[in-house]
Structure formats: structure tokens, C-alpha cells
Amino acid sequence: MQYRAARIITGAWQGTSYEKLYKILGWESLNKRRTMRKLTILHETLLNKHPRHFYSIFKNNLYPENSRLANQSSLKNIPCKKSRYPKEFLPSTIKDWNLLCKSVKDSKTKPIFKQKILNMVRPKKSPFYGLFYFSQVRYLTMLRVGLSPLNYHKFSYNFNNVDEYCTVCECTENTEHYLLSCISYRLTRTTMYNAISPVLGVDVSTLPKSSLISILLYGRDDMTFAQNTIILKEVICFIKKTGRLDSM
């Protein structure tokens, strides 16, 4: 359901990598979210020593105070004979707890602990800046996740009867070729470059290809919201004029 919601929001195709999609949206996976909540329960129990019946279980798994593992705020693992039991709450949570660094385990309050865990499991969102229309978000998402009507993208995902080459240039039709090289869109690309160069304060055609692709797809962290909005809107204008991402 979370993957479906991500596709509805972004317009990504079925089969798009959920990891790439969640990274763009700044969403942790449901599995990581469950792990986070389990760890929060354990932390709260150890912090407040409540509820008593629950705390007593963890208390029995504390290492002696003079041991090295006790200084790391670790707990003894629960031995499991059956293959299914390690996935249950107690053994799985204790195992994940022991993987945390001591500064996280020793958080003084529940909100501080939760925020530290969130910082660990939640990816940094890739902003869409001033792109509010669904079609704009969809165009950009397809290029960001690498699944679009471009031949190389479809070839990589094993679409039937598709090769990876541009029918005009006879070289691999990937994101870089489409945005920076394809001779079919030379004039439209020049218009895009002329609009973006003043924003960056440099002739974008002189930038390394990898840097330029990153700027065109994600903007730049050291620029303002308004500047990044201009860049991404010019990219969307380029995409619309080419019509390439509207074909299957």
C-alpha cells in the first residue's frame, strides 16, 4: 500500500524500484518504521522501568555492571532454537538494539531517541521545489528513478522488443543522452541552457556532465528555493517541448 501511494503521488511506473522512490520522497520503508517503533518501546521501558512485567524481562538480560557490554548499554540476546522465534518481538528488538551506538541508546527522553532513530532510517527528501502539477512531478520522477519511455530505461527493465539505442543518434538513450546530447532536441536544449546559465552564474554547457545532470534533476543545495524552482521548471519545459516522455 505504501508503494502504491508513492506511485500515485509521483506518477512513477509499476515496477519502479521502491528504494529509489522512497528515497526521493524521504520515506523510510515500513519494515524500518516497525523496527523504529519496536526500539522506541524498548527504550521507553528501560528509561521508565515501566510497565514492570515488561521491564523485568529486559532487566534479566542486562549485562553485569563491570562488563564491557554493559558500558555499551547492550542487552543479552535471547537464545532461539526454532527458526521462527528470532523474528518475534523480544529477540529481534534486542538484536536491533545492540546494533545502535551508545549515544542513541542513552537518550534522555523518548522524543530525543525517536528523532535520532528517524535521522538514521529516514532518507533525505529530494525536493520538487516549485513543481506542483502532477505532470511536472511525474516527468521529473521518471528520470530520477531511471524508468521512463527512454529506450535504455525500458531495456534495463526488460521491456519486450526494446533495445537501448536512440533511433536518431544510434547511441544509448539514457538520461544523460536525452538531456545533454541527443541531436533531435538541440535547439530546445539551447533554450534551456540559456535560461539556466544566468541562474547558476556560469555557462552550464561547460560543466561536467555528471554535475549538470544532478543540477537538472535535483537542483543545487547551495541555491535558494526560487533559483532551484527556475532550474527545474526550465527542465520540465524542455521535457514538454521534446514530447519524448509522453510516448511509450
C-alpha positions as CSV (number, residue, x, y, z in Angstrom):
1,M,0.0,0.0,0.0
2,Q,2.9,2.4,0.8
3,Y,4.5,1.6,-2.6
4,R,1.1,2.2,-4.3
5,A,0.7,5.5,-2.6
6,A,4.2,6.5,-3.6
7,R,3.4,5.7,-7.2
8,I,0.1,7.7,-7.1
9,I,1.9,10.8,-5.7
10,T,4.8,10.7,-8.2
11,G,3.2,9.1,-11.2
12,A,6.0,6.5,-11.3
13,W,5.5,3.4,-13.4
14,Q,4.7,0.0,-11.9
15,G,8.0,-1.8,-11.4
16,T,9.9,1.3,-10.3
17,S,12.4,0.5,-7.6
18,Y,10.7,1.1,-4.3
19,E,14.0,2.0,-2.7
20,K,14.6,4.8,-5.3
21,L,11.1,6.0,-4.9
22,Y,11.1,6.2,-1.1
23,K,14.5,7.9,-1.2
24,I,13.1,10.7,-3.5
25,L,10.0,11.1,-1.2
26,G,12.0,10.9,2.0
27,W,10.1,7.9,3.2
28,E,11.5,5.1,5.3
29,S,10.3,1.6,4.5
30,L,7.5,0.1,6.6
31,N,10.0,-2.5,7.8
32,K,12.3,0.2,9.1
33,R,9.3,2.1,10.6
34,R,8.3,-1.1,12.5
35,T,11.8,-1.6,13.7
36,M,11.9,2.1,14.9
37,R,8.7,1.7,16.9
38,K,9.9,-1.6,18.5
39,L,13.1,0.1,19.6
40,T,11.2,3.1,20.9
41,I,9.1,0.7,23.1
42,L,12.3,-0.9,24.4
43,H,13.9,2.4,25.1
44,E,10.9,3.8,26.9
45,T,10.6,0.6,29.0
46,L,14.3,0.8,30.1
47,L,14.0,4.5,30.7
48,N,10.9,4.5,32.9
49,K,11.2,0.9,34.2
50,H,7.6,0.5,33.3
51,P,5.5,-1.5,32.7
52,R,7.0,-3.6,35.4
53,H,6.3,-7.0,33.9
54,F,7.9,-5.9,30.7
55,Y,10.8,-4.2,32.3
56,S,11.6,-7.4,34.3
57,I,12.2,-9.3,31.1
58,F,14.8,-6.8,29.8
59,K,16.3,-6.4,33.3
60,N,17.1,-10.1,33.3
61,N,19.0,-9.5,30.1
62,L,21.2,-6.7,31.4
63,Y,25.0,-7.5,31.5
64,P,26.8,-7.1,34.8
65,E,27.7,-3.5,35.5
66,N,31.5,-4.1,35.3
67,S,31.3,-5.8,31.9
68,R,32.3,-4.1,28.6
69,L,28.9,-4.7,27.0
70,A,27.1,-3.1,30.0
71,N,29.1,0.0,29.3
72,Q,27.8,0.0,25.8
73,S,24.2,-0.3,27.2
74,S,23.7,-3.6,25.4
75,L,21.4,-6.4,26.3
76,K,21.9,-10.2,26.3
77,N,20.5,-11.9,23.2
78,I,17.7,-14.4,23.8
79,P,18.7,-17.9,22.6
80,C,16.3,-19.2,20.0
81,K,16.0,-22.8,18.9
82,K,13.1,-22.6,16.5
83,S,13.7,-20.8,13.2
84,R,10.6,-18.6,13.5
85,Y,11.1,-17.3,17.1
86,P,14.1,-14.9,16.3
87,K,11.7,-12.8,14.3
88,E,9.4,-12.3,17.3
89,F,9.4,-9.0,19.3
90,L,11.8,-9.7,22.1
91,P,14.8,-11.4,20.3
92,S,14.5,-9.3,17.2
93,T,14.3,-6.0,19.1
94,I,17.1,-6.8,21.4
95,K,19.3,-7.7,18.4
96,D,18.5,-4.4,16.7
97,W,19.0,-2.5,20.0
98,N,22.6,-3.9,20.3
99,L,23.4,-2.6,16.9
100,L,22.7,1.0,18.0
101,C,25.5,3.3,19.1
102,K,25.6,4.1,22.8
103,S,24.8,7.7,22.4
104,V,21.4,6.7,20.8
105,K,20.6,4.1,23.5
106,D,21.4,6.6,26.3
107,S,19.0,9.3,25.0
108,K,17.4,11.0,28.0
109,T,13.9,11.3,26.6
110,K,11.6,9.4,24.2
111,P,11.4,12.3,21.7
112,I,15.2,12.6,21.6
113,F,15.5,8.9,21.0
114,K,12.8,8.8,18.3
115,Q,14.5,11.8,16.5
116,K,17.9,10.1,16.5
117,I,16.4,6.9,15.1
118,L,14.5,8.8,12.4
119,N,17.7,10.5,11.4
120,M,19.2,7.1,10.9
121,V,16.4,5.4,8.9
122,R,14.6,8.2,7.1
123,P,16.3,9.3,3.8
124,K,16.7,12.9,2.9
125,K,13.8,14.0,0.7
126,S,14.6,15.2,-2.9
127,P,12.6,18.4,-3.1
128,F,10.5,19.2,-6.2
129,Y,10.7,22.9,-5.3
130,G,8.1,24.9,-7.3
131,L,6.7,21.9,-9.2
132,F,3.2,21.4,-8.0
133,Y,1.4,19.9,-11.0
134,F,1.2,16.2,-11.2
135,S,2.5,16.0,-14.8
136,Q,5.6,18.0,-13.7
137,V,6.3,15.8,-10.8
138,R,5.8,12.7,-12.9
139,Y,8.2,13.8,-15.6
140,L,11.0,14.5,-13.1
141,T,10.3,11.4,-11.1
142,M,10.7,9.1,-14.1
143,L,14.1,10.5,-14.9
144,R,15.2,10.4,-11.2
145,V,14.3,6.8,-10.7
146,G,15.5,5.7,-14.2
147,L,12.3,4.2,-15.5
148,S,10.7,6.2,-18.3
149,P,9.9,5.9,-22.1
150,L,13.7,6.3,-22.8
151,N,14.9,3.2,-24.6
152,Y,17.7,2.5,-22.2
153,H,15.4,2.6,-19.2
154,K,12.9,0.2,-20.8
155,F,15.7,-2.1,-21.9
156,S,17.1,-2.2,-18.4
157,Y,13.7,-3.3,-17.1
158,N,13.4,-6.0,-19.8
159,F,10.6,-4.5,-21.8
160,N,9.7,-6.6,-24.8
161,N,11.1,-5.8,-28.2
162,V,13.1,-2.7,-27.0
163,D,16.8,-2.1,-27.5
164,E,18.8,0.6,-25.6
165,Y,19.7,2.9,-28.5
166,C,18.4,6.3,-29.7
167,T,16.8,5.8,-33.1
168,V,18.4,9.1,-34.3
169,C,21.9,9.1,-32.7
170,E,22.3,5.3,-32.6
171,C,23.9,5.5,-29.1
172,T,22.5,4.6,-25.7
173,E,19.3,6.6,-25.0
174,N,19.7,7.2,-21.3
175,T,19.0,10.2,-19.1
176,E,22.3,11.9,-19.9
177,H,21.9,11.4,-23.7
178,Y,18.4,12.7,-23.6
179,L,19.1,15.8,-21.6
180,L,22.6,16.7,-22.8
181,S,23.4,15.1,-26.2
182,C,20.5,14.0,-28.4
183,I,20.7,16.0,-31.7
184,S,16.9,15.8,-32.0
185,Y,16.5,18.4,-29.2
186,R,19.5,20.6,-29.9
187,L,17.5,23.9,-30.2
188,T,15.2,23.1,-27.3
189,R,18.3,22.3,-25.2
190,T,20.0,25.5,-26.1
191,T,16.9,27.4,-24.9
192,M,17.0,25.6,-21.6
193,Y,20.7,26.2,-21.2
194,N,20.3,29.9,-21.9
195,A,17.6,30.2,-19.2
196,I,19.5,28.3,-16.6
197,S,23.0,29.7,-17.1
198,P,22.2,33.2,-15.6
199,V,20.8,31.5,-12.5
200,L,23.9,29.5,-11.9
201,G,26.2,32.3,-13.0
202,V,28.1,30.0,-15.3
203,D,27.7,28.6,-18.8
204,V,26.1,25.3,-18.0
205,S,27.5,23.7,-21.2
206,T,30.9,23.9,-19.6
207,L,30.0,22.0,-16.5
208,P,31.0,18.3,-16.1
209,K,28.1,16.1,-17.3
210,S,27.6,14.3,-14.0
211,S,27.3,17.7,-12.2
212,L,25.0,19.1,-14.8
213,I,22.7,16.1,-14.7
214,S,22.5,16.4,-10.9
215,I,21.6,20.1,-11.1
216,L,18.9,19.5,-13.8
217,L,17.2,16.7,-11.9
218,Y,17.7,17.8,-8.3
219,G,18.7,21.5,-8.2
220,R,21.6,22.5,-6.0
221,D,21.7,22.6,-2.2
222,D,23.6,25.9,-2.1
223,M,21.0,27.8,-4.1
224,T,17.7,29.3,-3.0
225,F,14.3,27.8,-3.3
226,A,13.4,30.3,-6.0
227,Q,16.6,29.6,-8.0
228,N,16.0,25.9,-7.9
229,T,12.4,26.4,-8.9
230,I,13.6,28.2,-12.1
231,I,16.0,25.4,-12.9
232,L,13.5,22.6,-12.5
233,K,10.8,24.5,-14.4
234,E,13.1,25.0,-17.3
235,V,13.9,21.3,-17.3
236,I,10.2,20.5,-17.4
237,C,9.7,23.0,-20.2
238,F,12.4,21.1,-22.1
239,I,10.7,17.8,-21.5
240,K,7.3,19.0,-22.6
241,K,8.7,20.6,-25.8
242,T,10.5,17.4,-26.8
243,G,7.4,15.2,-26.1
244,R,9.8,12.2,-25.6
245,L,8.5,11.2,-22.2
246,D,4.9,11.2,-23.4
247,S,5.4,8.3,-25.7
248,M,5.6,4.7,-24.7
